[in-house]
Amino acid sequence: MGYSLNVEKLSIATRDVIAKTLVAMQFLMLAAIALDALTKVHAKTHSYLGMEIGLVVLGLLVIGSAGVALRPSLRISPIPKDNSPLIETGIYRRVRHPMYLGVILIGCGMAGYGDSWISWLLELVLIIDLNIKARFEDALLREIHPESMHYQIHVSRILPCLGGSCRTNCGIE
């Protein structure tokens, strides 16, 4: 399954600091990308405006779909709510972290609009942050939902597997 985080030895306070740092970084990167894009509002041409708007709208739709499916467990923090169920339905059948996918799509649309090396660097940092956040959340989910290992093996982390499950032979039943 690749690299995974070992969270068992982390204190609750350390987990909370990690979670808050990852969330703060996510919003800081999105705000910085948006700010850079806003400086380009008066540019004469935006060659890919339709695609940029489409990415933002698609990102919002993905987040909305995920929010509906995740309703009983919804929170910004990667630390799961106490007694929350493992969600494997709706968009979560195709991707484990669709909210992060939505944020990446929104950031990509705004970075495209800003179209500067700063915007694209910020988007890269956002993608790295969300990947770390997803790995952290997956490790925490395995603690409270040991059965999530099977789900995590079969369903892609952030980019969806459009042709069904990512892996069909995992050895876990």
N, C-alpha and C positions, 0 to 999 in steps of 0.2 A: 504494500500500500504506500510505500515511500516513507518519507520523513514524517514523524509525528512527534508532538510535544509531550513531555512527561510532566503532567500537572499534579500528580498525586502528592508530591512533597511540598507543593506550594501552600502557604498559609492563605486563609481567607482574605486577609489584608493585602497580601501580594497579588492574589488573583484580581482583587478589586482595582488595585493600582494599574495592573496590566490592562484590564478591560477599559478603564477610564482613559488611559493613554492611547490605546488603539482607536477608541471612539473619537477622542479629541483630534487625533491625527487625521482621521477620515474627514471630519467636518472642516478642519483647517485646510486640507488639500482641496476639498470641493469649493470652499469659499475663495481660496486663492485662484483657482481655475476660473471661477465665475468673475472675480474681479478683473483678471487679465482679459477675459472675453468682453467685459463691459467697456474696457478701454478701446475695443475695436468696433464699437457700435457705429461710429461715424465713418468707417472705412467705405470706400466707394464700391468695392465689389466683395461679395462673399460667394465664391464660385460653387460651394457645396452647401449652401444654406438649407436646401431641402433635406439633404442627408443629415445635417447637424440637428435640425429640428426633429427629424424622424428618430434619431438616436435618443434624444431627450424624451420624446413622447413614448418610445418603446421602453426606455428605462422606467418611466413613471408607471406604465402599464404592468411591467414585470413586478415592480414594488407593490402595486395595488393588488395584483393577483396573489402575491406572497402574503400580504397582510391579511387577506381574506382567509387563506388556508391556515395561517399561523395565529389567528385571532386568540385562541386560549393561551398562547405562549409568547405573544408579541412583546418585545422590548428592544431597546437600542443596544443594550449591553450584550456582549457575547456570553455572559454568565446566564445559564438557563434559569427560569423561574422555578421556585420550589414546587414540586409535584406537577410540573408541566409534562404533558404527554409528548412522545416523540412523533413529530409530524412527518408523514410519508405520503400524503395525498396531495391532490391538486398539482401545482407546479413543482412541488417537492418530490414528485415521482421522477422528474427529469434532472433536477439540480438540487443539491443540498443547501445551497446558500443563494437563492434567487434574489434576495434583497441586495446582496453584494454585487451580483450581476447587474441589477438595475442601477446601482450607484455608479458602477464602472461605465455603463452605457451613457448615463447622464454626463459624467465627467468627460467622456470621449466626445460627446456632442459639443459640450462647451469648449473643450480644448481645440476641437476642429474650428470652432467659430473664432477663438482667440488666435489660432494658427501661429503660435510662436514657440520657440524652443522651450521657453519657461512653462507654457501651458502643458506641453507634452511631457516635460520632466515631472511636473506636478502630478500629471495623470499616471505616470509610471510609479511614482511614490505612493499614490493612492492604491494602485493595483497591488503593489507589494504589501502595503498595510492591510488591505482587505484579505489577502492570502494568508498573512500571519494571523489575522483575526479569525478567519475560517478554521485554520488548523487548531487554534486555541479553543474555539467553540466546540469543534469535533472532539477534542480530548476531554473536555468537560462533559459533553454528552455521553461519551463512553463510560464515564464514571457513574452517572445516574441511570443510564440506559445501556447495559452491556450488550443488548440485542442490536444496538445501533451499529456495531461493527459490520454486520452483514449489509446493512443499508449503506454504510460508508464505502464499502468495497464495491457495491453495485451501482451507486449513483455518483455522478461526477460532482466535484466540489463546487465549481463556479460556472464553468461553461457546460451547457446541457448536452447530454448524449441524445441526439435526435432519433437514433435508430433503435431505441429500446435501452436495455441495461448496458452499462459500459463493459462489464465483465459478466460472463455467464457461468464460468467455472471457477468458483472461489474456494471450494472445499468446505464451506460453512453451510450448514443446513439449518 
